[in-house]
Amino acid sequence: MLNKQGFDLWADNYDQTVQLSEESNLYPFAGYKKILNTIFNEVMQNPNSQVLDIGFGTGILTQKLYEHGQQIYGIDFSAKMIEIAQAKMPLANLIEFDFIEGLPEKLNGKKFDSIISTYALHHLTDERKMKFISDLLNLLNENGKIFIGDIAFKTRVDMENCREDSIDYWDPDEFYFVADEMVESLQALCRCEFHPMSHCGGVFVISN
């Protein structure tokens, strides 16, 4: 798993790396564009809204939302990624913070219409995902939603099949989403739907 310094070094080539995997329909980024387009279209149902992006990277999705009038807050732990994203979105409120530690104090009292995260939360263990999502729910406005687009599998069997097919470059240090397990774990806390976008990716829609 890449650490903060690794992401700093990867920042300049990140978009190209994703594109190669997505175009080849390979783990881990198969379905990447479909995932981002789905989240973009959902967020844009609420124009000029408050949007929080968790782990925004170079700002590929966030920039499009910014350009269409959304008010952007973002969290990322890579100073280099923030530098790239801030240049694209000079008025965005971008915070350098490692979400593995939770949420920054700068978000205290803030409320958002949409909270989005793409290809970031798989760095959290399943237990920490649940705690983090619970914390994010407290930041939603009434009728607000969380959209998580990430490496995800409908069942654990599907994940194991992908791992076997991708064994040469599978990352054993990451904690991928298993949709049926996540939906069941969250059912007492909130509403959660999973929409598969490829054999190794999909979008979760979560709301209070």
C-alpha positions as CSV (number, residue, x, y, z in Angstrom):
1,M,0.0,0.0,0.0
2,L,1.3,3.4,-0.9
3,N,2.1,5.8,2.0
4,K,1.9,9.6,1.9
5,Q,5.3,9.9,0.2
6,G,4.3,7.3,-2.3
7,F,1.2,9.2,-3.4
8,D,3.3,12.4,-3.6
9,L,5.7,10.7,-6.0
10,W,2.8,9.1,-8.0
11,A,0.8,12.3,-8.3
12,D,2.1,13.4,-11.7
13,N,1.5,10.0,-13.4
14,Y,-1.7,9.0,-11.4
15,D,-4.2,9.9,-14.1
16,Q,-2.3,8.0,-16.8
17,T,-2.0,5.0,-14.6
18,V,-5.7,4.9,-14.0
19,Q,-6.5,5.4,-17.7
20,L,-4.4,2.4,-18.7
21,S,-6.2,0.1,-16.3
22,E,-9.6,1.4,-17.1
23,E,-9.3,1.1,-20.8
24,S,-8.0,-2.4,-20.5
25,N,-11.0,-3.3,-18.3
26,L,-8.6,-4.6,-15.7
27,Y,-8.4,-4.6,-11.9
28,P,-8.2,-2.3,-10.1
29,F,-9.7,0.5,-12.3
30,A,-12.2,-1.3,-14.6
31,G,-15.3,0.8,-14.7
32,Y,-13.6,3.9,-13.4
33,K,-15.1,6.4,-15.8
34,K,-18.6,4.9,-15.4
35,I,-18.2,5.2,-11.6
36,L,-17.1,8.9,-11.8
37,N,-19.9,9.7,-14.3
38,T,-22.5,8.1,-12.1
39,I,-21.4,10.1,-9.0
40,F,-21.2,13.3,-11.0
41,N,-24.7,13.0,-12.4
42,E,-26.1,12.2,-8.9
43,V,-24.4,15.2,-7.3
44,M,-25.5,17.5,-10.1
45,Q,-29.2,16.7,-9.3
46,N,-28.6,19.3,-6.6
47,P,-27.1,22.5,-8.2
48,N,-24.9,24.9,-6.3
49,S,-24.7,22.6,-3.4
50,Q,-22.1,21.9,-0.7
51,V,-19.9,18.9,-1.6
52,L,-17.2,17.2,0.5
53,D,-14.7,15.0,-1.3
54,I,-12.8,12.5,0.8
55,G,-9.4,11.6,-0.8
56,F,-9.9,13.8,-3.9
57,G,-6.4,13.0,-5.4
58,T,-5.7,15.2,-8.4
59,G,-9.3,16.4,-8.5
60,I,-10.5,14.6,-11.6
61,L,-14.1,14.4,-10.4
62,T,-14.1,17.3,-8.1
63,Q,-12.9,19.7,-10.8
64,K,-15.9,18.8,-12.9
65,L,-18.2,19.5,-10.1
66,Y,-16.4,22.7,-9.2
67,E,-16.7,23.9,-12.9
68,H,-20.4,23.3,-12.7
69,G,-20.9,25.5,-9.7
70,Q,-20.7,23.1,-6.8
71,Q,-19.1,24.5,-3.6
72,I,-16.2,22.2,-2.9
73,Y,-14.5,21.0,0.3
74,G,-11.9,18.3,0.1
75,I,-9.6,16.2,2.3
76,D,-6.4,14.5,1.0
77,F,-3.1,13.5,2.7
78,S,-0.8,14.2,-0.2
79,A,0.5,17.7,-0.4
80,K,1.5,17.2,-4.1
81,M,-2.0,16.0,-5.0
82,I,-3.5,19.0,-3.2
83,E,-1.2,21.3,-5.1
84,I,-2.3,19.8,-8.4
85,A,-6.0,20.0,-7.4
86,Q,-5.8,23.5,-6.0
87,A,-4.4,24.8,-9.3
88,K,-7.5,23.4,-11.0
89,M,-9.9,24.7,-8.3
90,P,-8.5,27.9,-6.8
91,L,-11.6,28.7,-4.7
92,A,-12.1,25.1,-3.3
93,N,-11.5,24.5,0.4
94,L,-8.8,21.8,0.3
95,I,-7.5,20.4,3.6
96,E,-4.3,18.3,4.0
97,F,-5.4,15.6,6.4
98,D,-5.1,11.8,6.7
99,F,-8.7,10.5,6.9
100,I,-7.3,7.3,8.5
101,E,-7.2,9.5,11.6
102,G,-10.9,10.4,11.2
103,L,-12.2,13.9,10.2
104,P,-10.3,17.2,10.6
105,E,-11.5,19.7,13.1
106,K,-11.9,22.2,10.3
107,L,-15.1,20.4,9.3
108,N,-16.7,20.8,12.7
109,G,-20.1,22.4,12.3
110,K,-20.1,21.9,8.5
111,K,-23.0,20.3,6.7
112,F,-23.0,18.9,3.1
113,D,-25.5,18.0,0.5
114,S,-23.2,15.4,-1.0
115,I,-20.2,13.6,0.4
116,I,-18.2,11.7,-2.2
117,S,-15.2,9.4,-2.1
118,T,-13.6,7.6,-5.1
119,Y,-10.9,5.0,-4.8
120,A,-9.9,6.1,-1.3
121,L,-11.7,4.3,1.4
122,H,-10.3,0.9,0.6
123,H,-7.3,2.0,2.7
124,L,-9.5,1.5,5.8
125,T,-10.2,-1.8,7.4
126,D,-13.9,-2.9,7.3
127,E,-14.3,-1.9,10.9
128,R,-12.9,1.5,10.4
129,K,-15.0,2.0,7.2
130,M,-18.1,1.5,9.3
131,K,-16.9,4.0,11.9
132,F,-15.9,6.5,9.3
133,I,-19.2,6.3,7.4
134,S,-21.0,6.7,10.7
135,D,-19.1,10.0,11.2
136,L,-19.8,11.1,7.7
137,L,-23.5,10.6,8.2
138,N,-23.4,13.3,10.9
139,L,-22.1,15.8,8.3
140,L,-25.1,15.4,5.9
141,N,-27.8,18.0,5.4
142,E,-31.4,16.7,5.4
143,N,-31.8,14.6,2.3
144,G,-28.0,14.6,1.8
145,K,-26.3,11.5,0.5
146,I,-22.9,9.8,0.5
147,F,-21.5,8.4,-2.7
148,I,-18.6,6.0,-2.5
149,G,-17.1,4.8,-5.8
150,D,-14.4,2.2,-5.2
151,I,-12.9,-1.2,-5.9
152,A,-15.8,-3.3,-4.8
153,F,-17.3,-6.8,-5.3
154,K,-20.8,-8.0,-4.8
155,T,-19.7,-11.0,-2.8
156,R,-16.5,-12.3,-1.2
157,V,-16.4,-15.1,-3.8
158,D,-16.3,-12.5,-6.6
159,M,-13.4,-10.8,-4.8
160,E,-11.5,-14.0,-4.5
161,N,-12.1,-14.8,-8.2
162,C,-10.7,-11.4,-9.1
163,R,-7.7,-11.9,-6.8
164,E,-6.8,-15.2,-8.4
165,D,-7.1,-13.6,-11.9
166,S,-5.0,-10.7,-10.8
167,I,-2.5,-12.4,-8.5
168,D,0.6,-10.8,-10.0
169,Y,-0.5,-7.3,-9.2
170,W,-3.1,-7.7,-6.4
171,D,-2.5,-5.4,-3.5
172,P,-2.8,-7.5,-0.3
173,D,-2.5,-4.5,2.0
174,E,-5.8,-2.9,0.9
175,F,-9.3,-3.7,2.2
176,Y,-11.8,-3.8,-0.7
177,F,-15.5,-3.5,-0.3
178,V,-17.7,-6.6,-0.3
179,A,-21.1,-5.1,-1.1
180,D,-23.4,-7.7,0.5
181,E,-21.5,-7.6,3.8
182,M,-21.3,-3.8,3.9
183,V,-25.0,-3.4,3.2
184,E,-25.8,-5.9,5.9
185,S,-23.5,-4.2,8.4
186,L,-25.0,-0.7,7.7
187,Q,-28.7,-1.7,7.7
188,A,-29.3,-0.8,11.3
189,L,-27.5,2.6,10.9
190,C,-28.6,4.0,7.5
191,R,-29.9,3.2,4.0
192,C,-27.3,1.7,1.7
193,E,-27.5,0.6,-1.9
194,F,-24.8,-0.9,-4.1
195,H,-24.7,-0.4,-7.9
196,P,-22.0,-2.5,-9.7
197,M,-20.2,-0.8,-12.5
198,S,-17.7,-3.5,-13.5
199,H,-16.4,-6.8,-12.2
200,C,-14.2,-5.0,-9.6
201,G,-15.9,-1.6,-9.0
202,G,-19.2,0.0,-8.1
203,V,-21.0,2.8,-6.3
204,F,-22.5,2.8,-2.9
205,V,-25.3,5.3,-2.2
206,I,-25.8,5.9,1.6
207,S,-28.2,8.2,3.4
208,N,-29.8,8.7,6.8
